[in-house]
Amino acid sequence: MSLSSDTVARLMTALTSESAGNEVATVLNTSSSAASQRGLTIAAAITAAHTSSTTDFGALKVGDTVIHLQATPGNPDFSVVVTAGTLPSSAVVGDLYIVLRPWSAPASSSATL
């Protein structure tokens, strides 16, 4: 989808004003616009019922970070999903797997030019 000529003209008019243009340039140069909207959401909390790396993990998407919390005392493990629906290692029955997924706020469409 491309922008209409009218929208492009309105954006250019708005951005050529000194205050708006400077603000947008500053934000883009510092990358604060994307950084301030990025975060993580808990996409799933899975208690493994099987040792399979796929049976209980259909909710996993590529790029998800999985925190493996052991039922017995131990250190948590972190891994990143490289194949959708597949835990990077074998599951341990009874252990908890918390799935963190990158999230970005949607662009606001309420602004007027």
C-alpha positions as CSV (number, residue, x, y, z in Angstrom):
1,M,0.0,0.0,0.0
2,S,1.3,3.4,-0.9
3,L,0.4,6.9,0.4
4,S,-1.9,9.1,-1.6
5,S,-0.5,12.3,-3.1
6,D,-2.7,14.3,-0.7
7,T,-1.2,12.5,2.3
8,V,2.3,12.9,1.1
9,A,1.7,16.7,0.5
10,R,0.3,17.1,4.0
11,L,3.1,15.2,5.6
12,M,5.7,17.3,3.7
13,T,4.0,20.5,4.7
14,A,3.9,19.4,8.3
15,L,7.5,18.3,8.4
16,T,8.9,21.4,6.8
17,S,7.7,23.5,9.7
18,E,10.8,24.1,11.9
19,S,9.4,22.6,15.1
20,A,7.9,19.5,13.7
21,G,10.8,18.9,11.3
22,N,13.4,19.2,14.0
23,E,11.4,17.0,16.4
24,V,11.1,14.2,13.8
25,A,14.7,14.5,12.7
26,T,15.9,14.3,16.3
27,V,13.7,11.3,17.1
28,L,14.8,9.4,14.0
29,N,18.5,10.2,14.6
30,T,18.3,8.9,18.2
31,S,16.1,6.0,17.3
32,S,14.0,6.8,20.3
33,S,10.7,6.5,18.5
34,A,11.2,2.7,18.0
35,A,13.0,2.1,21.3
36,S,10.3,3.8,23.3
37,Q,7.6,1.6,21.8
38,R,9.4,-1.8,21.9
39,G,8.9,-4.2,24.7
40,L,8.1,-7.7,25.5
41,T,4.8,-9.4,26.3
42,I,4.3,-12.8,28.0
43,A,2.9,-14.8,25.1
44,A,2.6,-18.1,27.0
45,A,3.3,-19.9,30.2
46,I,3.6,-23.6,29.6
47,T,4.0,-26.4,32.1
48,A,5.5,-29.3,30.1
49,A,3.5,-32.5,30.1
50,H,5.8,-34.3,27.6
51,T,9.5,-34.5,26.9
52,S,8.9,-33.6,23.2
53,S,10.1,-30.2,22.1
54,T,7.0,-29.8,20.0
55,T,4.0,-31.4,21.7
56,D,3.3,-28.6,24.3
57,F,4.9,-25.8,22.4
58,G,2.7,-25.0,19.4
59,A,2.4,-21.4,20.5
60,L,6.1,-20.6,20.0
61,K,7.1,-18.2,17.2
62,V,10.5,-17.6,15.7
63,G,12.3,-15.0,17.8
64,D,10.5,-15.7,21.0
65,T,12.6,-15.9,24.1
66,V,11.9,-18.9,26.3
67,I,12.7,-18.8,30.0
68,H,12.9,-22.3,31.4
69,L,12.2,-22.5,35.2
70,Q,13.0,-25.9,36.7
71,A,10.6,-27.5,39.1
72,T,13.6,-28.6,41.2
73,P,16.1,-26.0,42.5
74,G,18.3,-24.8,39.7
75,N,19.2,-21.9,37.5
76,P,16.8,-20.7,34.8
77,D,17.8,-21.3,31.2
78,F,17.1,-18.8,28.4
79,S,16.8,-19.7,24.7
80,V,15.5,-18.2,21.5
81,V,13.1,-20.0,19.2
82,V,14.5,-20.7,15.7
83,T,11.7,-22.9,14.4
84,A,8.1,-22.1,15.0
85,G,6.3,-24.5,17.4
86,T,9.6,-26.1,18.5
87,L,11.4,-25.6,21.8
88,P,15.2,-25.3,21.2
89,S,15.8,-28.3,23.5
90,S,14.0,-31.2,24.9
91,A,11.3,-30.3,27.5
92,V,11.3,-31.5,31.1
93,V,8.0,-32.7,32.4
94,G,6.7,-30.5,35.2
95,D,9.0,-27.6,34.4
96,L,7.6,-24.1,33.6
97,Y,8.4,-22.4,30.3
98,I,7.6,-18.7,30.1
99,V,7.5,-17.3,26.5
100,L,8.5,-13.7,25.9
101,R,7.6,-12.1,22.6
102,P,8.7,-8.8,21.2
103,W,5.9,-6.3,21.0
104,S,5.6,-2.8,19.4
105,A,2.8,-0.3,20.0
106,P,0.6,0.3,17.0
107,A,1.0,3.6,15.2
108,S,-1.5,6.2,16.3
109,S,-3.9,7.3,13.6
110,S,-5.5,10.0,15.7
111,A,-3.1,12.8,14.7
112,T,-4.3,15.6,12.4
113,L,-2.2,17.6,10.0
